[in-house]
Amino acid sequence: MAFSGALTLTDLNDFITPSQACIKPVEVLSSPEDGKQPGTAFTEIKIDSTGSYYEVSSSNQDTATSKGAERKLQQAQISLNDCLACSGCITSAESVLITLQSHNEVLNVLSANPPPSSPDHRFPVISVAPQSLASLAATVSSTSRFPVSLLQVLRRVQAFCIGVLGFERVYDTTFARHIALLEHTQEFWERKRSEDGTRLPMLASACPGWVCYAEKTHAEMLPFIARGKSPQQVMGTLIKTWLGGIWGKRPDQIYHVSVMPCYDKKLEASRQDFYDEVYSTRDVDCVITTGELELLMRERGWDLSVPVENETAQRQPTLSGPDSEQEPVLPELVQHPGTSSGSYLHTLMSTITRTSPDPLETSARTIRSSDYEEYILRNQRTGEVVFKGAKCYGFRNLQNVVRKVGKETGVQVGRGAAGRVSGAVRARARKMGAGGEVESKGYDYVEVMACPGGCVSGGGQLRPIAQASQKRVDEEGYARDWGYSGVEMEDGRPQDTLAGPKWGNKEWTKEVEKAYWHDLPTPPPSPPSESLPEVLDRLAVRVKVELCRPQDAANHACWSSAMDAEAERRRQEFFRTQYRAVESEVVGMAVKW
C-alpha cells in the first residue's frame, strides 16, 4: 500500500536525520550474471552528491568509469515496525516512509466495515486535535472575507466525517488534554514531595518526537520525563474503555482515528505500551495528519469554507450518572491559557500560584528566542524563588536543555544509561545554596516540544497560503493581476490564492496561533488563579472513579484524592506509561556497504 500523498519531505534541518546505522539504508537487488566465473567480477556501491546510491560494475577499468555501467538503486521502504525497532538513528517521522497509517487506510477500513447489524461491525470514532483545527481555520480564513473560528471548523469537520465518511462520533481532544493536565500536575507533586531529589526537574512527555529522541540518544534523561499519557492516548482510553463501556462496546469493536498536527503521533500510537493484549487492539487505531484530513476533503469534494447548519451553536456538556441511559456530552474546545502546545508549564504554574499560602509574582526571560523561555515564581514577601521552569521548543534548544539538566543534576549526558544519576542530590543541593538565588536554582519543570514553534507548527500541518490580492508583484518583482492573467491553481484552490512560504514559516505560525486562541492575545495573559469550570473537574472525577473503581468511590471529589492500592494500579494503567532505553548495537562507522 502506498503512503499518503500528503507526506512531503520539507526543510528538516532542525531534526536529526537517519544515520549510516539505519538498519535498512538501501535495498540491493542484484542477480548473478550468466556466463561468468565466480570471482571474475564484483560490484561496488557509490554515493553521489545528492545522496543517491548507485551499483557500479568494476569488472574492468573501462566499465568502472562508464556512466552506463551505473545502476541507481531503489530506495527501500522503512515500515513503522522497522523504525521503532531500529537503534541506529532517530528521525522525525517526515523522513521515513510509514506505510501502516494513512488516510487510505482509514478509507479502506470504513469501506470494508460491515453494517451495524453484523457482529464484526466496528464503531468508527474520530478525534481531532485543536492545533489541527487551528491550521484548518487559518487556511480557510486566509481566503475568506471573514475569519472562521475553531468552533465553525469543528462543526464543518463533524459534518464531513459523519455525513460523508460515515463516522459515528467526532470529538476534539481538549477534554482529554484537561485530564492529562490534571494527571501531569498530580505527578509533579508526587515528585516534589518524594525524598528522592533526582526525580526533578520533570520534563514534559506529550511530544513523541522528544520521547523517542531521549530513548535512543539520551537514556539518562528518562527518569526525568513525566509518565503521564499525552492527550491523544488519554483520548484513546476515554473512547475505547470509558465511552466504550457506556456504548456497550468492547475495545476491539471500536475503530478510533486521531487527527494530529504531527507525524510523530503515528509512532506514538504504535508503541507497544498502548496495545491491549486482551482485546488485540490499540488505543488509537490510526493517526492521520491535518494535511491528510484536508486531502480527504478535497478527494471527496468537500469545501471547508462553506458553512453548515448550526455551526456556531455551543453544546453544553452533561454529567449524566453511570446508571443513566443518556450518553454524556463531552466539553468542546476547552481553553487552557498558556501555550498552544498544551499549556503544561502554565497550568503547573497556575496550580502552584493558586495553592501557595503566600502571594507569588511571575517573571519571564527569553533565552534565545520565543522557543526558549524561562519562568520564575517568587514569593513576594520573602523574595524566595519557589519555582523555576522553562519552555523549550525545537531540537536545537532541546539539546541545550538536556546539557543544562545533566549539569544541574550531576548526570553524565550522552554516556550513562537510564538511572545513572549518581551525585544528583548533592549537585542540586550544592547549586541551591543557602540563599536560593535564581542563577543557582535548577529547573523544576521544562515543557519540551520537538517542533520549532510548538505543536501549531507541526510537520503535519497545512502549508501556508497567501492571498494574491495582497501580493501585487510576482517573484521577479513585476506587477501582476493574477485573475486577469488567467492563473489557475492546480489543486483546485480559488484563483485569488497562491502557495505561501514553506512549512515552519514564522508569520504563518502566528496566523495559526491567532486562530488557536480565538483571536485572543498571543500568548494570552498570565493564567488566572481561579480554576476551570466546575463541570470539567466533575466530569474528570467521574472518569477517574468509573475507570479506577476505588473502594470508597463516594469520597472522591477531586482528581488528586488518593485511592486504594488496586485503584492506583488501574490509574497507572489508564493514565500513565513508561519508557525504555534503546541501546544501540550498531556503530555507524563500522557499517559495511
Solvent accessible surface area in square Angstrom, and as a share of the most:
residue,aa,sasa,rsa
1,M,113,0.50
2,A,75,0.58
3,F,29,0.12
4,S,4,0.03
5,G,64,0.62
6,A,27,0.21
7,L,26,0.13
8,T,77,0.45
9,L,132,0.66
10,T,47,0.27
11,D,54,0.28
12,L,23,0.11
13,N,101,0.52
14,D,16,0.08
15,F,16,0.06
16,I,68,0.35
17,T,69,0.40
18,P,53,0.34
19,S,54,0.35
20,Q,80,0.35
21,A,7,0.05
22,C,13,0.08
23,I,82,0.41
24,K,76,0.32
25,P,43,0.27
26,V,26,0.15
27,E,81,0.36
28,V,73,0.42
29,L,97,0.49
30,S,76,0.49
31,S,91,0.59
32,P,127,0.80
33,E,104,0.47
34,D,140,0.73
35,G,86,0.83
36,K,102,0.43
37,Q,130,0.58
38,P,129,0.81
39,G,80,0.77
40,T,83,0.48
41,A,38,0.30
42,F,122,0.51
43,T,71,0.41
44,E,92,0.41
45,I,50,0.25
46,K,89,0.38
47,I,83,0.42
48,D,48,0.25
49,S,121,0.78
50,T,109,0.64
51,G,42,0.40
52,S,24,0.15
53,Y,53,0.20
54,Y,39,0.15
55,E,14,0.06
56,V,13,0.08
57,S,31,0.20
58,S,23,0.15
59,S,43,0.28
60,N,74,0.38
61,Q,152,0.67
62,D,115,0.60
63,T,47,0.27
64,A,32,0.25
65,T,117,0.68
66,S,46,0.29
67,K,152,0.64
68,G,75,0.72
69,A,27,0.21
70,E,35,0.16
71,R,107,0.39
72,K,124,0.53
73,L,12,0.06
74,Q,127,0.57
75,Q,135,0.60
76,A,7,0.06
77,Q,96,0.43
78,I,25,0.13
79,S,34,0.22
80,L,4,0.02
81,N,96,0.49
82,D,33,0.17
83,C,16,0.09
84,L,56,0.28
85,A,79,0.61
86,C,5,0.03
87,S,21,0.13
88,G,17,0.16
89,C,20,0.12
90,I,13,0.07
91,T,11,0.06
92,S,4,0.03
93,A,1,0.00
94,E,7,0.03
95,S,27,0.18
96,V,5,0.03
97,L,63,0.31
98,I,1,0.01
99,T,20,0.12
100,L,90,0.45
101,Q,10,0.04
102,S,0,0.00
103,H,3,0.02
104,N,49,0.25
105,E,52,0.23
106,V,1,0.01
107,L,33,0.17
108,N,78,0.40
109,V,33,0.19
110,L,29,0.14
111,S,96,0.62
112,A,80,0.62
113,N,34,0.17
114,P,43,0.27
115,P,86,0.54
116,P,105,0.66
117,S,106,0.68
118,S,29,0.19
119,P,116,0.73
120,D,103,0.54
121,H,24,0.11
122,R,69,0.25
123,F,24,0.10
124,P,5,0.03
125,V,0,0.00
126,I,1,0.01
127,S,0,0.00
128,V,0,0.00
129,A,3,0.02
130,P,8,0.05
131,Q,14,0.06
132,S,0,0.00
133,L,0,0.00
134,A,0,0.00
135,S,0,0.00
136,L,1,0.01
137,A,0,0.00
138,A,7,0.06
139,T,20,0.12
140,V,13,0.07
141,S,29,0.19
142,S,21,0.14
143,T,43,0.25
144,S,41,0.26
145,R,218,0.79
146,F,144,0.60
147,P,97,0.61
148,V,15,0.09
149,S,47,0.31
150,L,4,0.02
151,L,18,0.09
152,Q,34,0.15
153,V,0,0.00
154,L,0,0.00
155,R,10,0.04
156,R,7,0.03
157,V,0,0.00
158,Q,9,0.04
159,A,35,0.27
160,F,0,0.00
161,C,0,0.00
162,I,84,0.43
163,G,66,0.64
164,V,58,0.34
165,L,17,0.08
166,G,40,0.38
167,F,3,0.01
168,E,65,0.29
169,R,74,0.27
170,V,12,0.07
171,Y,28,0.11
172,D,7,0.03
173,T,4,0.02
174,T,2,0.01
175,F,1,0.01
176,A,0,0.00
177,R,11,0.04
178,H,6,0.03
179,I,0,0.00
180,A,4,0.03
181,L,4,0.02
182,L,44,0.22
183,E,2,0.01
184,H,8,0.04
185,T,18,0.10
186,Q,29,0.13
187,E,4,0.02
188,F,1,0.01
189,W,52,0.18
190,E,70,0.31
191,R,8,0.03
192,K,84,0.35
193,R,180,0.66
194,S,41,0.27
195,E,179,0.80
196,D,66,0.34
197,G,28,0.27
198,T,17,0.10
199,R,101,0.37
200,L,15,0.08
201,P,0,0.00
202,M,0,0.00
203,L,3,0.01
204,A,0,0.00
205,S,9,0.06
206,A,12,0.09
207,C,12,0.07
208,P,14,0.09
209,G,4,0.04
210,W,2,0.01
211,V,7,0.04
212,C,16,0.09
213,Y,4,0.02
214,A,0,0.00
215,E,13,0.06
216,K,32,0.14
217,T,58,0.34
218,H,22,0.10
219,A,13,0.10
220,E,1,0.00
221,M,0,0.00
222,L,6,0.03
223,P,39,0.25
224,F,0,0.00
225,I,0,0.00
226,A,0,0.00
227,R,70,0.25
228,G,5,0.04
229,K,19,0.08
230,S,3,0.02
231,P,20,0.13
232,Q,2,0.01
233,Q,0,0.00
234,V,1,0.01
235,M,1,0.00
236,G,0,0.00
237,T,4,0.02
238,L,0,0.00
239,I,0,0.00
240,K,5,0.02
241,T,50,0.29
242,W,8,0.03
243,L,0,0.00
244,G,0,0.00
245,G,55,0.53
246,I,60,0.30
247,W,41,0.14
248,G,65,0.62
249,K,67,0.28
250,R,116,0.42
251,P,20,0.13
252,D,45,0.23
253,Q,39,0.17
254,I,0,0.00
255,Y,8,0.03
256,H,0,0.00
257,V,0,0.00
258,S,0,0.00
259,V,0,0.00
260,M,9,0.04
261,P,6,0.04
262,C,17,0.10
263,Y,7,0.03
264,D,6,0.03
265,K,21,0.09
266,K,0,0.00
267,L,11,0.06
268,E,11,0.05
269,A,0,0.00
270,S,10,0.07
271,R,39,0.14
272,Q,109,0.48
273,D,42,0.22
274,F,9,0.04
275,Y,65,0.25
276,D,41,0.21
277,E,123,0.55
278,V,127,0.73
279,Y,83,0.31
280,S,78,0.50
281,T,10,0.06
282,R,65,0.24
283,D,23,0.12
284,V,1,0.00
285,D,32,0.17
286,C,2,0.01
287,V,0,0.00
288,I,1,0.00
289,T,0,0.00
290,T,0,0.00
291,G,14,0.14
292,E,0,0.00
293,L,0,0.00
294,E,44,0.20
295,L,27,0.14
296,L,1,0.01
297,M,3,0.01
298,R,109,0.40
299,E,95,0.43
300,R,116,0.42
301,G,68,0.65
302,W,65,0.23
303,D,79,0.41
304,L,18,0.09
305,S,53,0.34
306,V,81,0.46
307,P,88,0.56
308,V,35,0.20
309,E,151,0.68
310,N,106,0.54
311,E,16,0.07
312,T,92,0.53
313,A,51,0.39
314,Q,128,0.57
315,R,118,0.43
316,Q,137,0.61
317,P,32,0.20
318,T,36,0.21
319,L,55,0.27
320,S,14,0.09
321,G,34,0.33
322,P,99,0.62
323,D,141,0.73
324,S,51,0.33
325,E,179,0.80
326,Q,102,0.45
327,E,47,0.21
328,P,4,0.02
329,V,55,0.31
330,L,10,0.05
331,P,8,0.05
332,E,39,0.17
333,L,24,0.12
334,V,16,0.09
335,Q,60,0.27
336,H,6,0.03
337,P,37,0.23
338,G,2,0.02
339,T,13,0.07
340,S,5,0.03
341,S,4,0.03
342,G,2,0.02
343,S,1,0.00
344,Y,9,0.03
345,L,0,0.00
346,H,18,0.08
347,T,32,0.18
348,L,1,0.01
349,M,8,0.03
350,S,17,0.11
351,T,17,0.10
352,I,11,0.06
353,T,49,0.28
354,R,107,0.39
355,T,83,0.48
356,S,30,0.19
357,P,136,0.85
358,D,36,0.19
359,P,84,0.53
360,L,18,0.09
361,E,82,0.37
362,T,69,0.40
363,S,56,0.36
364,A,69,0.53
365,R,140,0.51
366,T,77,0.45
367,I,58,0.30
368,R,165,0.60
369,S,49,0.31
370,S,73,0.47
371,D,27,0.14
372,Y,9,0.04
373,E,28,0.13
374,E,7,0.03
375,Y,25,0.09
376,I,18,0.09
377,L,1,0.00
378,R,70,0.26
379,N,15,0.08
380,Q,101,0.45
381,R,173,0.63
382,T,77,0.45
383,G,33,0.32
384,E,101,0.45
385,V,8,0.05
386,V,51,0.29
387,F,2,0.01
388,K,9,0.04
389,G,0,0.00
390,A,0,0.00
391,K,23,0.10
392,C,0,0.00
393,Y,9,0.04
394,G,3,0.03
395,F,11,0.05
396,R,143,0.52
397,N,18,0.09
398,L,1,0.01
399,Q,51,0.23
400,N,36,0.18
401,V,4,0.02
402,V,3,0.02
403,R,135,0.49
404,K,66,0.28
405,V,0,0.00
406,G,2,0.02
407,K,155,0.65
408,E,13,0.06
409,T,0,0.00
410,G,34,0.33
411,V,9,0.05
412,Q,88,0.39
413,V,41,0.24
414,G,47,0.46
415,R,193,0.70
416,G,6,0.06
417,A,48,0.37
418,A,48,0.37
419,G,46,0.44
420,R,115,0.42
421,V,30,0.17
422,S,90,0.58
423,G,22,0.21
424,A,1,0.01
425,V,82,0.47
426,R,167,0.61
427,A,3,0.03
428,R,36,0.13
429,A,65,0.51
430,R,170,0.62
431,K,63,0.27
432,M,60,0.27
433,G,48,0.47
434,A,119,0.92
435,G,58,0.56
436,G,12,0.11
437,E,93,0.42
438,V,31,0.18
439,E,147,0.66
440,S,40,0.26
441,K,14,0.06
442,G,7,0.07
443,Y,0,0.00
444,D,1,0.01
445,Y,0,0.00
446,V,0,0.00
447,E,0,0.00
448,V,2,0.01
449,M,3,0.01
450,A,1,0.01
451,C,11,0.06
452,P,45,0.28
453,G,20,0.20
454,G,0,0.00
455,C,33,0.20
456,V,3,0.02
457,S,9,0.06
458,G,0,0.00
459,G,16,0.16
460,G,2,0.02
461,Q,16,0.07
462,L,19,0.10
463,R,131,0.48
464,P,5,0.03
465,I,21,0.11
466,A,36,0.28
467,Q,41,0.18
468,A,7,0.05
469,S,60,0.39
470,Q,144,0.64
471,K,64,0.27
472,R,167,0.61
473,V,66,0.38
474,D,26,0.13
475,E,151,0.68
476,E,140,0.63
477,G,51,0.49
478,Y,144,0.55
479,A,86,0.67
480,R,94,0.34
481,D,88,0.46
482,W,35,0.12
483,G,47,0.45
484,Y,192,0.73
485,S,57,0.36
486,G,49,0.47
487,V,36,0.21
488,E,128,0.58
489,M,35,0.16
490,E,185,0.83
491,D,54,0.28
492,G,68,0.66
493,R,57,0.21
494,P,76,0.48
495,Q,86,0.38
496,D,72,0.37
497,T,0,0.00
498,L,26,0.13
499,A,66,0.51
500,G,15,0.14
501,P,64,0.40
502,K,121,0.51
503,W,27,0.09
504,G,41,0.39
505,N,42,0.22
506,K,158,0.67
507,E,114,0.51
508,W,28,0.10
509,T,22,0.13
510,K,126,0.54
511,E,85,0.38
512,V,2,0.01
513,E,28,0.13
514,K,105,0.45
515,A,16,0.12
516,Y,12,0.04
517,W,4,0.01
518,H,65,0.29
519,D,88,0.45
520,L,80,0.40
521,P,84,0.53
522,T,67,0.39
523,P,93,0.59
524,P,19,0.12
525,P,100,0.63
526,S,83,0.54
527,P,31,0.20
528,P,62,0.39
529,S,66,0.43
530,E,119,0.53
531,S,69,0.44
532,L,52,0.26
533,P,82,0.52
534,E,123,0.55
535,V,40,0.23
536,L,5,0.03
537,D,44,0.23
538,R,134,0.49
539,L,0,0.00
540,A,0,0.00
541,V,14,0.08
542,R,33,0.12
543,V,0,0.00
544,K,0,0.00
545,V,28,0.16
546,E,50,0.23
547,L,9,0.05
548,C,0,0.00
549,R,141,0.51
550,P,8,0.05
551,Q,160,0.71
552,D,64,0.33
553,A,41,0.32
554,A,106,0.82
555,N,114,0.59
556,H,15,0.07
557,A,96,0.75
558,C,63,0.38
559,W,13,0.04
560,S,65,0.42
561,S,25,0.16
562,A,87,0.67
563,M,21,0.09
564,D,38,0.20
565,A,89,0.69
566,E,76,0.34
567,A,0,0.00
568,E,48,0.21
569,R,126,0.46
570,R,38,0.14
571,R,4,0.01
572,Q,85,0.38
573,E,98,0.44
574,F,32,0.13
575,F,1,0.01
576,R,21,0.08
577,T,23,0.13
578,Q,97,0.43
579,Y,25,0.10
580,R,122,0.44
581,A,37,0.29
582,V,47,0.27
583,E,114,0.51
584,S,63,0.41
585,E,160,0.72
586,V,57,0.33
587,V,103,0.59
588,G,25,0.24
589,M,175,0.78
590,A,68,0.53
591,V,42,0.24
592,K,190,0.80
593,W,115,0.40
